[in-house]
Amino acid sequence: MNAKNFAVTKFLVAAIIIGLMSFWIFKTTKPFNEFAYGIIGVMLLIVGYVIYSGIQALRDAKSGLNPVDELSKTITEKAAAIAFRISIFMWLFGLFALDMFLVDSVNKAKFVIATGMMGMTLIFLITRLYLSRAGIDENKD
Amino acid sequence: MKTRIKELRARDSLTQVDLAQKVGVRRETIVFLEKGKYNPSLRLAYDISKIFRMKIEEVFIME
């Protein structure tokens, strides 16, 4: 995939997320609570990150650079692995925490899934950003 | 692992972007390589060494 197609794919993903989020916001009949605002905040963070990486890819394309190289692939794989490992404990903690707070059974499943998905995404984004800044020092292993 | 990329770039008057373009990676990859914060694949090490017309072990030094 060349740099321009890569950037266009990123913008398309951002547009799909915004579209789905708008659909949810305008079609829902229930009033928004803190949890819903939290989810919207995380979604906006994701959209911001996707747009930022799309702009970066366009800049790389202009400079004749490859936006996806071996380091970026390694960072993505490592961030995904770390997010997965952390999320195992997060899911466990989430299930435990739900038993401590009173949440009605209809919303319980939605709450667990939404929190888990947003949590995993946030952990992935933070880890990826950290590794992008810090690099992967394999000499320390 | 240490690298002599920065020194060799200066010798050949290459910027980080020039080198990145020649070996098909992002500029950040060259930055991390120079700082010793990333161990390149054999293919990338070979490509970089070829740009500087040197052997891999002359560019990348294992400590």
N, CA and C atoms of all chains as a GROMACS GRO file, in nm:
protein
  612
    1MET      N    1   0.085  -0.120   0.000
    1MET     CA    2   0.000   0.000   0.000
    1MET      C    3   0.089   0.125   0.000
    2ASN      N    4   0.063   0.215  -0.098
    2ASN     CA    5   0.147   0.334  -0.099
    2ASN      C    6   0.101   0.436   0.006
    3ALA      N    7   0.183   0.539   0.026
    3ALA     CA    8   0.160   0.631   0.137
    3ALA      C    9   0.026   0.703   0.128
    4LYS      N   10  -0.011   0.744   0.004
    4LYS     CA   11  -0.137   0.818  -0.012
    4LYS      C   12  -0.257   0.729   0.020
    5ASN      N   13  -0.255   0.605  -0.030
    5ASN     CA   14  -0.366   0.512  -0.001
    5ASN      C   15  -0.375   0.484   0.148
    6PHE      N   16  -0.258   0.475   0.211
    6PHE     CA   17  -0.252   0.449   0.356
    6PHE      C   18  -0.318   0.564   0.431
    7ALA      N   19  -0.285   0.688   0.389
    7ALA     CA   20  -0.344   0.807   0.455
    7ALA      C   21  -0.494   0.813   0.430
    8VAL      N   22  -0.536   0.784   0.305
    8VAL     CA   23  -0.679   0.788   0.272
    8VAL      C   24  -0.754   0.683   0.355
    9THR      N   25  -0.694   0.565   0.374
    9THR     CA   26  -0.757   0.460   0.456
    9THR      C   27  -0.776   0.509   0.599
   10LYS      N   28  -0.676   0.580   0.650
   10LYS     CA   29  -0.685   0.633   0.787
   10LYS      C   30  -0.801   0.732   0.798
   11PHE      N   31  -0.811   0.824   0.700
   11PHE     CA   32  -0.917   0.925   0.703
   11PHE      C   33  -1.054   0.858   0.689
   12LEU      N   34  -1.060   0.752   0.608
   12LEU     CA   35  -1.185   0.678   0.589
   12LEU      C   36  -1.229   0.613   0.721
   13VAL      N   37  -1.132   0.555   0.792
   13VAL     CA   38  -1.162   0.492   0.922
   13VAL      C   39  -1.215   0.599   1.019
   14ALA      N   40  -1.149   0.716   1.020
   14ALA     CA   41  -1.192   0.826   1.109
   14ALA      C   42  -1.334   0.868   1.074
   15ALA      N   43  -1.363   0.878   0.942
   15ALA     CA   44  -1.497   0.920   0.898
   15ALA      C   45  -1.602   0.816   0.939
   16ILE      N   46  -1.569   0.688   0.928
   16ILE     CA   47  -1.664   0.582   0.967
   16ILE      C   48  -1.693   0.590   1.117
   17ILE      N   49  -1.588   0.610   1.198
   17ILE     CA   50  -1.608   0.619   1.344
   17ILE      C   51  -1.697   0.740   1.377
   18ILE      N   52  -1.667   0.856   1.313
   18ILE     CA   53  -1.746   0.976   1.339
   18ILE      C   54  -1.892   0.954   1.295
   19GLY      N   55  -1.908   0.889   1.178
   19GLY     CA   56  -2.042   0.862   1.126
   19GLY      C   57  -2.123   0.774   1.221
   20LEU      N   58  -2.060   0.664   1.267
   20LEU     CA   59  -2.130   0.572   1.357
   20LEU      C   60  -2.162   0.639   1.491
   21MET      N   61  -2.066   0.722   1.537
   21MET     CA   62  -2.086   0.790   1.665
   21MET      C   63  -2.201   0.892   1.653
   22SER      N   64  -2.205   0.965   1.540
   22SER     CA   65  -2.312   1.062   1.518
   22SER      C   66  -2.447   0.991   1.512
   23PHE      N   67  -2.449   0.876   1.442
   23PHE     CA   68  -2.572   0.797   1.431
   23PHE      C   69  -2.622   0.758   1.571
   24TRP      N   70  -2.530   0.712   1.653
   24TRP     CA   71  -2.564   0.672   1.790
   24TRP      C   72  -2.615   0.791   1.871
   25ILE      N   73  -2.542   0.905   1.861
   25ILE     CA   74  -2.579   1.024   1.940
   25ILE      C   75  -2.718   1.076   1.900
   26PHE      N   76  -2.744   1.083   1.768
   26PHE     CA   77  -2.869   1.144   1.724
   26PHE      C   78  -2.988   1.048   1.727
   27LYS      N   79  -2.961   0.917   1.726
   27LYS     CA   80  -3.072   0.821   1.722
   27LYS      C   81  -3.114   0.772   1.861
   28THR      N   82  -3.023   0.783   1.958
   28THR     CA   83  -3.055   0.729   2.089
   28THR      C   84  -3.166   0.811   2.158
   29THR      N   85  -3.252   0.740   2.226
   29THR     CA   86  -3.363   0.809   2.294
   29THR      C   87  -3.333   0.828   2.443
   30LYS      N   88  -3.229   0.753   2.489
   30LYS     CA   89  -3.196   0.760   2.632
   30LYS      C   90  -3.110   0.884   2.662
   31PRO      N   91  -3.128   0.944   2.779
   31PRO     CA   92  -3.041   1.057   2.815
   31PRO      C   93  -2.898   1.009   2.841
   32PHE      N   94  -2.801   1.093   2.808
   32PHE     CA   95  -2.660   1.055   2.827
   32PHE      C   96  -2.620   1.067   2.974
   33ASN      N   97  -2.549   0.964   3.022
   33ASN     CA   98  -2.492   0.972   3.158
   33ASN      C   99  -2.341   0.990   3.147
   34GLU      N  100  -2.272   0.989   3.261
   34GLU     CA  101  -2.126   1.012   3.262
   34GLU      C  102  -2.053   0.905   3.180
   35PHE      N  103  -2.106   0.783   3.189
   35PHE     CA  104  -2.044   0.672   3.117
   35PHE      C  105  -2.047   0.696   2.965
   36ALA      N  106  -2.162   0.744   2.915
   36ALA     CA  107  -2.176   0.772   2.772
   36ALA      C  108  -2.080   0.884   2.729
   37TYR      N  109  -2.070   0.986   2.813
   37TYR     CA  110  -1.976   1.096   2.782
   37TYR      C  111  -1.832   1.044   2.781
   38GLY      N  112  -1.803   0.953   2.871
   38GLY     CA  113  -1.669   0.892   2.876
   38GLY      C  114  -1.638   0.819   2.747
   39ILE      N  115  -1.737   0.743   2.700
   39ILE     CA  116  -1.718   0.668   2.575
   39ILE      C  117  -1.698   0.763   2.457
   40ILE      N  118  -1.778   0.870   2.454
   40ILE     CA  119  -1.764   0.970   2.345
   40ILE      C  120  -1.624   1.032   2.350
   41GLY      N  121  -1.576   1.061   2.471
   41GLY     CA  122  -1.442   1.119   2.488
   41GLY      C  123  -1.334   1.026   2.433
   42VAL      N  124  -1.345   0.897   2.467
   42VAL     CA  125  -1.245   0.800   2.419
   42VAL      C  126  -1.253   0.788   2.268
   43MET      N  127  -1.376   0.785   2.214
   43MET     CA  128  -1.394   0.774   2.068
   43MET      C  129  -1.330   0.895   1.998
   44LEU      N  130  -1.348   1.014   2.056
   44LEU     CA  131  -1.289   1.134   1.995
   44LEU      C  132  -1.136   1.128   2.000
   45LEU      N  133  -1.084   1.071   2.110
   45LEU     CA  134  -0.938   1.052   2.119
   45LEU      C  135  -0.889   0.961   2.007
   46ILE      N  136  -0.963   0.852   1.985
   46ILE     CA  137  -0.925   0.757   1.880
   46ILE      C  138  -0.929   0.826   1.743
   47VAL      N  139  -1.038   0.901   1.719
   47VAL     CA  140  -1.051   0.971   1.590
   47VAL      C  141  -0.935   1.070   1.573
   48GLY      N  142  -0.902   1.142   1.681
   48GLY     CA  143  -0.790   1.236   1.676
   48GLY      C  144  -0.660   1.166   1.641
   49TYR      N  145  -0.638   1.051   1.704
   49TYR     CA  146  -0.514   0.977   1.677
   49TYR      C  147  -0.509   0.928   1.532
   50VAL      N  148  -0.623   0.877   1.484
   50VAL     CA  149  -0.627   0.824   1.346
   50VAL      C  150  -0.601   0.937   1.246
   51ILE      N  151  -0.664   1.053   1.269
   51ILE     CA  152  -0.643   1.167   1.179
   51ILE      C  153  -0.497   1.214   1.184
   52TYR      N  154  -0.441   1.218   1.307
   52TYR     CA  155  -0.301   1.259   1.324
   52TYR      C  156  -0.208   1.165   1.246
   53SER      N  157  -0.232   1.034   1.259
   53SER     CA  158  -0.143   0.940   1.189
   53SER      C  159  -0.165   0.948   1.038
   54GLY      N  160  -0.288   0.984   0.995
   54GLY     CA  161  -0.313   1.003   0.852
   54GLY      C  162  -0.236   1.122   0.798
   55ILE      N  163  -0.235   1.232   0.876
   55ILE     CA  164  -0.160   1.352   0.835
   55ILE      C  165  -0.010   1.321   0.829
   56GLN      N  166   0.037   1.244   0.929
   56GLN     CA  167   0.179   1.203   0.930
   56GLN      C  168   0.212   1.123   0.803
   57ALA      N  169   0.120   1.033   0.766
   57ALA     CA  170   0.143   0.950   0.647
   57ALA      C  171   0.147   1.038   0.521
   58LEU      N  172   0.061   1.141   0.516
   58LEU     CA  173   0.062   1.232   0.400
   58LEU      C  174   0.194   1.310   0.394
   59ARG      N  175   0.242   1.352   0.512
   59ARG     CA  176   0.371   1.424   0.518
   59ARG      C  177   0.483   1.333   0.468
   60ASP      N  178   0.480   1.206   0.514
   60ASP     CA  179   0.581   1.110   0.470
   60ASP      C  180   0.574   1.092   0.318
   61ALA      N  181   0.451   1.086   0.266
   61ALA     CA  182   0.433   1.068   0.122
   61ALA      C  183   0.493   1.184   0.045
   62LYS      N  184   0.473   1.307   0.097
   62LYS     CA  185   0.528   1.426   0.030
   62LYS      C  186   0.680   1.423   0.029
   63SER      N  187   0.739   1.371   0.140
   63SER     CA  188   0.886   1.366   0.150
   63SER      C  189   0.943   1.243   0.079
   64GLY      N  190   0.856   1.162   0.022
   64GLY     CA  191   0.903   1.041  -0.048
   64GLY      C  192   0.944   0.931   0.048
   65LEU      N  193   0.890   0.936   0.172
   65LEU     CA  194   0.925   0.834   0.272
   65LEU      C  195   0.815   0.729   0.280
   66ASN      N  196   0.852   0.613   0.332
   66ASN     CA  197   0.757   0.504   0.349
   66ASN      C  198   0.689   0.518   0.487
   67PRO      N  199   0.557   0.538   0.492
   67PRO     CA  200   0.493   0.559   0.623
   67PRO      C  201   0.483   0.432   0.708
   68VAL      N  202   0.493   0.317   0.642
   68VAL     CA  203   0.487   0.190   0.718
   68VAL      C  204   0.618   0.116   0.694
   69ASP      N  205   0.704   0.116   0.793
   69ASP     CA  206   0.830   0.045   0.779
   69ASP      C  207   0.843  -0.059   0.890
   70GLU      N  208   0.960  -0.123   0.898
   70GLU     CA  209   0.974  -0.234   0.994
   70GLU      C  210   0.961  -0.187   1.139
   71LEU      N  211   1.007  -0.064   1.169
   71LEU     CA  212   0.996  -0.016   1.308
   71LEU      C  213   0.850   0.011   1.345
   72SER      N  214   0.776   0.076   1.254
   72SER     CA  215   0.636   0.107   1.285
   72SER      C  216   0.554  -0.022   1.300
   73LYS      N  217   0.586  -0.123   1.218
   73LYS     CA  218   0.516  -0.252   1.230
   73LYS      C  219   0.550  -0.318   1.364
   74THR      N  220   0.678  -0.314   1.402
   74THR     CA  221   0.721  -0.375   1.528
   74THR      C  222   0.654  -0.304   1.646
   75ILE      N  223   0.648  -0.169   1.638
   75ILE     CA  224   0.586  -0.092   1.747
   75ILE      C  225   0.438  -0.129   1.759
   76THR      N  226   0.369  -0.138   1.645
   76THR     CA  227   0.226  -0.173   1.648
   76THR      C  228   0.206  -0.313   1.708
   77GLU      N  229   0.290  -0.408   1.666
   77GLU     CA  230   0.277  -0.545   1.718
   77GLU      C  231   0.305  -0.550   1.868
   78LYS      N  232   0.409  -0.477   1.910
   78LYS     CA  233   0.445  -0.477   2.052
   78LYS      C  234   0.335  -0.409   2.136
   79ALA      N  235   0.282  -0.298   2.084
   79ALA     CA  236   0.175  -0.227   2.157
   79ALA      C  237   0.051  -0.316   2.168
   80ALA      N  238   0.019  -0.389   2.060
   80ALA     CA  239  -0.098  -0.478   2.063
   80ALA      C  240  -0.077  -0.589   2.166
   81ALA      N  241   0.045  -0.643   2.171
   81ALA     CA  242   0.075  -0.751   2.265
   81ALA      C  243   0.065  -0.701   2.410
   82ILE      N  244   0.120  -0.582   2.435
   82ILE     CA  245   0.115  -0.525   2.571
   82ILE      C  246  -0.031  -0.495   2.610
   83ALA      N  247  -0.108  -0.437   2.516
   83ALA     CA  248  -0.249  -0.405   2.544
   83ALA      C  249  -0.326  -0.532   2.576
   84PHE      N  250  -0.297  -0.640   2.503
   84PHE     CA  251  -0.367  -0.766   2.528
   84PHE      C  252  -0.334  -0.820   2.667
   85ARG      N  253  -0.204  -0.817   2.700
   85ARG     CA  254  -0.160  -0.870   2.831
   85ARG      C  255  -0.224  -0.792   2.946
   86ILE      N  256  -0.220  -0.658   2.934
   86ILE     CA  257  -0.277  -0.574   3.040
   86ILE      C  258  -0.429  -0.593   3.047
   87SER      N  259  -0.491  -0.608   2.928
   87SER     CA  260  -0.638  -0.615   2.926
   87SER      C  261  -0.691  -0.741   2.995
   88ILE      N  262  -0.612  -0.848   2.998
   88ILE     CA  263  -0.655  -0.970   3.067
   88ILE      C  264  -0.685  -0.937   3.214
   89PHE      N  265  -0.593  -0.862   3.276
   89PHE     CA  266  -0.611  -0.823   3.416
   89PHE      C  267  -0.722  -0.719   3.430
   90MET      N  268  -0.732  -0.632   3.327
   90MET     CA  269  -0.834  -0.528   3.330
   90MET      C  270  -0.976  -0.588   3.326
   91TRP      N  271  -0.994  -0.689   3.239
   91TRP     CA  272  -1.124  -0.757   3.231
   91TRP      C  273  -1.158  -0.821   3.366
   92LEU      N  274  -1.059  -0.886   3.423
   92LEU     CA  275  -1.080  -0.954   3.552
   92LEU      C  276  -1.119  -0.853   3.660
   93PHE      N  277  -1.045  -0.741   3.662
   93PHE     CA  278  -1.074  -0.637   3.760
   93PHE      C  279  -1.213  -0.577   3.734
   94GLY      N  280  -1.247  -0.560   3.606
   94GLY     CA  281  -1.376  -0.504   3.569
   94GLY      C  282  -1.491  -0.591   3.618
   95LEU      N  283  -1.477  -0.722   3.599
   95LEU     CA  284  -1.582  -0.814   3.644
   95LEU      C  285  -1.595  -0.812   3.797
   96PHE      N  286  -1.479  -0.805   3.862
   96PHE     CA  287  -1.477  -0.800   4.008
   96PHE      C  288  -1.542  -0.670   4.056
   97ALA      N  289  -1.507  -0.558   3.992
   97ALA     CA  290  -1.560  -0.427   4.032
   97ALA      C  291  -1.711  -0.421   4.012
   98LEU      N  292  -1.760  -0.487   3.905
   98LEU     CA  293  -1.904  -0.484   3.878
   98LEU      C  294  -1.984  -0.552   3.988
   99ASP      N  295  -1.922  -0.652   4.049
   99ASP     CA  296  -1.992  -0.721   4.158
   99ASP      C  297  -2.000  -0.633   4.282
  100MET      N  298  -1.909  -0.537   4.290
  100MET     CA  299  -1.907  -0.449   4.408
  100MET      C  300  -2.008  -0.335   4.393
  101PHE      N  301  -2.031  -0.292   4.267
  101PHE     CA  302  -2.127  -0.183   4.245
  101PHE      C  303  -2.257  -0.240   4.190
  102LEU      N  304  -2.365  -0.175   4.226
  102LEU     CA  305  -2.496  -0.223   4.179
  102LEU      C  306  -2.524  -0.171   4.038
  103VAL      N  307  -2.524  -0.263   3.942
  103VAL     CA  308  -2.560  -0.228   3.805
  103VAL      C  309  -2.667  -0.327   3.762
  104ASP      N  310  -2.778  -0.278   3.704
  104ASP     CA  311  -2.884  -0.374   3.670
  104ASP      C  312  -2.837  -0.468   3.559
  105SER      N  313  -2.893  -0.589   3.558
  105SER     CA  314  -2.840  -0.696   3.474
  105SER      C  315  -2.850  -0.665   3.324
  106VAL      N  316  -2.946  -0.582   3.283
  106VAL     CA  317  -2.961  -0.550   3.139
  106VAL      C  318  -2.841  -0.466   3.094
  107ASN      N  319  -2.804  -0.368   3.175
  107ASN     CA  320  -2.694  -0.280   3.137
  107ASN      C  321  -2.557  -0.338   3.170
  108LYS      N  322  -2.556  -0.444   3.252
  108LYS     CA  323  -2.429  -0.500   3.298
  108LYS      C  324  -2.340  -0.547   3.182
  109ALA      N  325  -2.401  -0.626   3.092
  109ALA     CA  326  -2.325  -0.679   2.979
  109ALA      C  327  -2.273  -0.566   2.891
  110LYS      N  328  -2.361  -0.468   2.861
  110LYS     CA  329  -2.322  -0.354   2.778
  110LYS      C  330  -2.206  -0.278   2.843
  111PHE      N  331  -2.219  -0.260   2.974
  111PHE     CA  332  -2.121  -0.185   3.051
  111PHE      C  333  -1.983  -0.255   3.045
  112VAL      N  334  -1.985  -0.387   3.067
  112VAL     CA  335  -1.860  -0.464   3.066
  112VAL      C  336  -1.794  -0.458   2.929
  113ILE      N  337  -1.874  -0.482   2.825
  113ILE     CA  338  -1.818  -0.486   2.689
  113ILE      C  339  -1.765  -0.348   2.648
  114ALA      N  340  -1.847  -0.244   2.672
  114ALA     CA  341  -1.805  -0.109   2.633
  114ALA      C  342  -1.679  -0.065   2.708
  115THR      N  343  -1.677  -0.090   2.840
  115THR     CA  344  -1.560  -0.050   2.918
  115THR      C  345  -1.436  -0.128   2.872
  116GLY      N  346  -1.454  -0.258   2.850
  116GLY     CA  347  -1.341  -0.342   2.806
  116GLY      C  348  -1.285  -0.296   2.673
  117MET      N  349  -1.375  -0.269   2.577
  117MET     CA  350  -1.329  -0.227   2.443
  117MET      C  351  -1.257  -0.092   2.450
  118MET      N  352  -1.318   0.002   2.522
  118MET     CA  353  -1.257   0.135   2.532
  118MET      C  354  -1.123   0.127   2.608
  119GLY      N  355  -1.123   0.046   2.714
  119GLY     CA  356  -1.000   0.030   2.792
  119GLY      C  357  -0.886  -0.028   2.709
  120MET      N  358  -0.917  -0.133   2.633
  120MET     CA  359  -0.815  -0.196   2.549
  120MET      C  360  -0.763  -0.097   2.445
  121THR      N  361  -0.857  -0.021   2.386
  121THR     CA  362  -0.816   0.077   2.284
  121THR      C  363  -0.727   0.184   2.344
  122LEU      N  364  -0.766   0.232   2.462
  122LEU     CA  365  -0.686   0.336   2.528
  122LEU      C  366  -0.546   0.285   2.562
  123ILE      N  367  -0.541   0.164   2.617
  123ILE     CA  368  -0.410   0.106   2.654
  123ILE      C  369  -0.323   0.091   2.528
  124PHE      N  370  -0.386   0.045   2.418
  124PHE     CA  371  -0.311   0.029   2.293
  124PHE      C  372  -0.257   0.164   2.244
  125LEU      N  373  -0.344   0.265   2.245
  125LEU     CA  374  -0.302   0.398   2.197
  125LEU      C  375  -0.188   0.455   2.281
  126ILE      N  376  -0.205   0.446   2.414
  126ILE     CA  377  -0.102   0.502   2.504
  126ILE      C  378   0.030   0.428   2.485
  127THR      N  379   0.022   0.294   2.478
  127THR     CA  380   0.145   0.214   2.461
  127THR      C  381   0.212   0.245   2.328
  128ARG      N  382   0.128   0.259   2.223
  128ARG     CA  383   0.184   0.285   2.090
  128ARG      C  384   0.252   0.422   2.086
  129LEU      N  385   0.186   0.520   2.147
  129LEU     CA  386   0.245   0.655   2.150
  129LEU      C  387   0.376   0.654   2.230
  130TYR      N  388   0.374   0.581   2.343
  130TYR     CA  389   0.495   0.575   2.426
  130TYR      C  390   0.610   0.510   2.348
  131LEU      N  391   0.582   0.396   2.283
  131LEU     CA  392   0.688   0.326   2.209
  131LEU      C  393   0.736   0.409   2.090
  132SER      N  394   0.644   0.488   2.030
  132SER     CA  395   0.684   0.573   1.918
  132SER      C  396   0.781   0.682   1.962
  133ARG      N  397   0.768   0.723   2.087
  133ARG     CA  398   0.858   0.828   2.138
  133ARG      C  399   0.986   0.765   2.195
  134ALA      N  400   0.972   0.653   2.266
  134ALA     CA  401   1.085   0.594   2.337
  134ALA      C  402   1.166   0.496   2.253
  135GLY      N  403   1.104   0.439   2.150
  135GLY     CA  404   1.173   0.338   2.070
  135GLY      C  405   1.169   0.202   2.137
  136ILE      N  406   1.227   0.103   2.071
  136ILE     CA  407   1.229  -0.031   2.126
  136ILE      C  408   1.374  -0.070   2.151
  137ASP      N  409   1.412  -0.061   2.276
  137ASP     CA  410   1.550  -0.091   2.311
  137ASP      C  411   1.564  -0.238   2.344
  138GLU      N  412   1.595  -0.319   2.243
  138GLU     CA  413   1.604  -0.464   2.265
  138GLU      C  414   1.734  -0.504   2.334
  139ASN      N  415   1.826  -0.408   2.344
  139ASN     CA  416   1.954  -0.439   2.409
  139ASN      C  417   1.937  -0.461   2.559
  140LYS      N  418   1.826  -0.407   2.613
  140LYS     CA  419   1.805  -0.415   2.758
  140LYS      C  420   1.753  -0.554   2.800
  141ASP      N  421   1.694  -0.629   2.704
  141ASP     CA  422   1.632  -0.758   2.737
  141ASP      C  423   1.734  -0.862   2.785
  142MET      N  424   2.392  -0.243   2.117
  142MET     CA  425   2.456  -0.230   1.986
  142MET      C  426   2.476  -0.081   1.952
  143LYS      N  427   2.595  -0.049   1.903
  143LYS     CA  428   2.623   0.090   1.862
  143LYS      C  429   2.622   0.097   1.710
  144THR      N  430   2.595   0.215   1.660
  144THR     CA  431   2.603   0.230   1.514
  144THR      C  432   2.688   0.352   1.479
  145ARG      N  433   2.742   0.348   1.358
  145ARG     CA  434   2.821   0.462   1.311
  145ARG      C  435   2.744   0.542   1.207
  146ILE      N  436   2.612   0.525   1.207
  146ILE     CA  437   2.530   0.586   1.102
  146ILE      C  438   2.546   0.739   1.098
  147LYS      N  439   2.542   0.802   1.217
  147LYS     CA  440   2.551   0.949   1.222
  147LYS      C  441   2.682   0.997   1.161
  148GLU      N  442   2.789   0.930   1.203
  148GLU     CA  443   2.924   0.968   1.155
  148GLU      C  444   2.934   0.947   1.002
  149LEU      N  445   2.879   0.834   0.955
  149LEU     CA  446   2.888   0.803   0.812
  149LEU      C  447   2.797   0.893   0.728
  150ARG      N  448   2.686   0.935   0.788
  150ARG     CA  449   2.597   1.030   0.719
  150ARG      C  450   2.668   1.162   0.698
  151ALA      N  451   2.738   1.204   0.804
  151ALA     CA  452   2.812   1.331   0.795
  151ALA      C  453   2.922   1.320   0.689
  152ARG      N  454   2.988   1.204   0.686
  152ARG     CA  455   3.095   1.182   0.587
  152ARG      C  456   3.041   1.196   0.444
  153ASP      N  457   2.922   1.138   0.420
  153ASP     CA  458   2.864   1.137   0.286
  153ASP      C  459   2.767   1.254   0.262
  154SER      N  460   2.760   1.347   0.358
  154SER     CA  461   2.669   1.464   0.351
  154SER      C  462   2.524   1.422   0.324
  155LEU      N  463   2.478   1.325   0.401
  155LEU     CA  464   2.340   1.279   0.388
  155LEU      C  465   2.260   1.325   0.509
  156THR      N  466   2.137   1.370   0.486
  156THR     CA  467   2.050   1.400   0.600
  156THR      C  468   1.978   1.271   0.641
  157GLN      N  469   1.910   1.277   0.755
  157GLN     CA  470   1.834   1.159   0.799
  157GLN      C  471   1.725   1.125   0.697
  158VAL      N  472   1.663   1.230   0.640
  158VAL     CA  473   1.558   1.207   0.541
  158VAL      C  474   1.616   1.142   0.415
  159ASP      N  475   1.734   1.190   0.372
  159ASP     CA  476   1.799   1.132   0.253
  159ASP      C  477   1.821   0.982   0.273
  160LEU      N  478   1.878   0.949   0.389
  160LEU     CA  479   1.908   0.808   0.416
  160LEU      C  480   1.779   0.726   0.426
  161ALA      N  481   1.678   0.785   0.492
  161ALA     CA  482   1.549   0.715   0.507
  161ALA      C  483   1.488   0.687   0.368
  162GLN      N  484   1.497   0.786   0.280
  162GLN     CA  485   1.443   0.767   0.144
  162GLN      C  486   1.518   0.656   0.071
  163LYS      N  487   1.650   0.654   0.088
  163LYS     CA  488   1.732   0.556   0.016
  163LYS      C  489   1.704   0.412   0.061
  164VAL      N  490   1.675   0.395   0.191
  164VAL     CA  491   1.654   0.258   0.240
  164VAL      C  492   1.506   0.225   0.261
  165GLY      N  493   1.416   0.321   0.231
  165GLY     CA  494   1.272   0.295   0.235
  165GLY      C  495   1.211   0.282   0.373
  166VAL      N  496   1.259   0.368   0.465
  166VAL     CA  497   1.199   0.369   0.600
  166VAL      C  498   1.158   0.512   0.637
  167ARG      N  499   1.098   0.529   0.755
  167ARG     CA  500   1.062   0.663   0.803
  167ARG      C  501   1.185   0.728   0.867
  168ARG      N  502   1.180   0.860   0.878
  168ARG     CA  503   1.294   0.932   0.938
  168ARG      C  504   1.314   0.888   1.083
  169GLU      N  505   1.201   0.862   1.153
  169GLU     CA  506   1.208   0.822   1.294
  169GLU      C  507   1.291   0.695   1.312
  170THR      N  508   1.285   0.607   1.215
  170THR     CA  509   1.360   0.481   1.224
  170THR      C  510   1.510   0.510   1.224
  171ILE      N  511   1.551   0.606   1.141
  171ILE     CA  512   1.693   0.644   1.137
  171ILE      C  513   1.732   0.710   1.270
  172VAL      N  514   1.641   0.793   1.324
  172VAL     CA  515   1.667   0.858   1.453
  172VAL      C  516   1.692   0.753   1.562
  173PHE      N  517   1.603   0.655   1.570
  173PHE     CA  518   1.616   0.551   1.673
  173PHE      C  519   1.740   0.464   1.650
  174LEU      N  520   1.773   0.439   1.524
  174LEU     CA  521   1.893   0.360   1.495
  174LEU      C  522   2.018   0.434   1.543
  175GLU      N  523   2.021   0.566   1.516
  175GLU     CA  524   2.137   0.645   1.557
  175GLU      C  525   2.151   0.651   1.709
  176LYS      N  526   2.034   0.654   1.777
  176LYS     CA  527   2.037   0.660   1.923
  176LYS      C  528   2.061   0.523   1.986
  177GLY      N  529   2.064   0.420   1.905
  177GLY     CA  530   2.082   0.283   1.955
  177GLY      C  531   1.958   0.230   2.025
  178LYS      N  532   1.842   0.286   1.989
  178LYS     CA  533   1.718   0.244   2.054
  178LYS      C  534   1.638   0.146   1.968
  179TYR      N  535   1.699   0.098   1.864
  179TYR     CA  536   1.630  -0.001   1.778
  179TYR      C  537   1.734  -0.086   1.708
  180ASN      N  538   1.714  -0.217   1.714
  180ASN     CA  539   1.802  -0.308   1.641
  180ASN      C  540   1.739  -0.338   1.506
  181PRO      N  541   1.804  -0.302   1.396
  181PRO     CA  542   1.740  -0.319   1.265
  181PRO      C  543   1.735  -0.466   1.223
  182SER      N  544   1.650  -0.493   1.125
  182SER     CA  545   1.648  -0.628   1.067
  182SER      C  546   1.777  -0.645   0.986
  183LEU      N  547   1.808  -0.768   0.954
  183LEU     CA  548   1.929  -0.794   0.876
  183LEU      C  549   1.921  -0.723   0.741
  184ARG      N  550   1.800  -0.722   0.683
  184ARG     CA  551   1.778  -0.659   0.552
  184ARG      C  552   1.807  -0.509   0.559
  185LEU      N  553   1.755  -0.443   0.664
  185LEU     CA  554   1.776  -0.298   0.677
  185LEU      C  555   1.924  -0.268   0.706
  186ALA      N  556   1.986  -0.350   0.791
  186ALA     CA  557   2.128  -0.331   0.822
  186ALA      C  558   2.211  -0.346   0.694
  187TYR      N  559   2.175  -0.444   0.613
  187TYR     CA  560   2.246  -0.467   0.486
  187TYR      C  561   2.228  -0.347   0.393
  188ASP      N  562   2.102  -0.299   0.381
  188ASP     CA  563   2.074  -0.185   0.292
  188ASP      C  564   2.150  -0.060   0.335
  189ILE      N  565   2.154  -0.034   0.467
  189ILE     CA  566   2.224   0.085   0.517
  189ILE      C  567   2.375   0.072   0.492
  190SER      N  568   2.428  -0.046   0.518
  190SER     CA  569   2.571  -0.067   0.497
  190SER      C  570   2.608  -0.049   0.350
  191LYS      N  571   2.516  -0.093   0.264
  191LYS     CA  572   2.540  -0.083   0.119
  191LYS      C  573   2.545   0.064   0.076
  192ILE      N  574   2.458   0.147   0.137
  192ILE     CA  575   2.457   0.290   0.104
  192ILE      C  576   2.594   0.352   0.138
  193PHE      N  577   2.652   0.308   0.249
  193PHE     CA  578   2.781   0.364   0.292
  193PHE      C  579   2.900   0.287   0.233
  194ARG      N  580   2.872   0.188   0.150
  194ARG     CA  581   2.975   0.105   0.086
  194ARG      C  582   3.068   0.041   0.190
  195MET      N  583   3.006  -0.012   0.293
  195MET     CA  584   3.084  -0.075   0.400
  195MET      C  585   3.021  -0.209   0.438
  196LYS      N  586   3.094  -0.287   0.521
  196LYS     CA  587   3.039  -0.412   0.569
  196LYS      C  588   2.945  -0.384   0.686
  197ILE      N  589   2.850  -0.476   0.708
  197ILE     CA  590   2.752  -0.456   0.817
  197ILE      C  591   2.823  -0.436   0.951
  198GLU      N  592   2.926  -0.518   0.978
  198GLU     CA  593   2.993  -0.511   1.108
  198GLU      C  594   3.076  -0.383   1.125
  199GLU      N  595   3.098  -0.312   1.014
  199GLU     CA  596   3.170  -0.184   1.025
  199GLU      C  597   3.073  -0.069   1.059
  200VAL      N  598   2.946  -0.090   1.028
  200VAL     CA  599   2.844   0.013   1.056
  200VAL      C  600   2.775  -0.014   1.191
  201PHE      N  601   2.744  -0.141   1.214
  201PHE     CA  602   2.676  -0.179   1.339
  201PHE      C  603   2.775  -0.257   1.425
  202ILE      N  604   2.801  -0.204   1.542
  202ILE     CA  605   2.904  -0.266   1.628
  202ILE      C  606   2.840  -0.327   1.752
  203MET      N  607   2.857  -0.457   1.768
  203MET     CA  608   2.806  -0.525   1.887
  203MET      C  609   2.902  -0.501   2.002
  204GLU      N  610   2.844  -0.466   2.118
  204GLU     CA  611   2.930  -0.440   2.235
  204GLU      C  612   2.937  -0.562   2.325
   0.00000   0.00000   0.00000
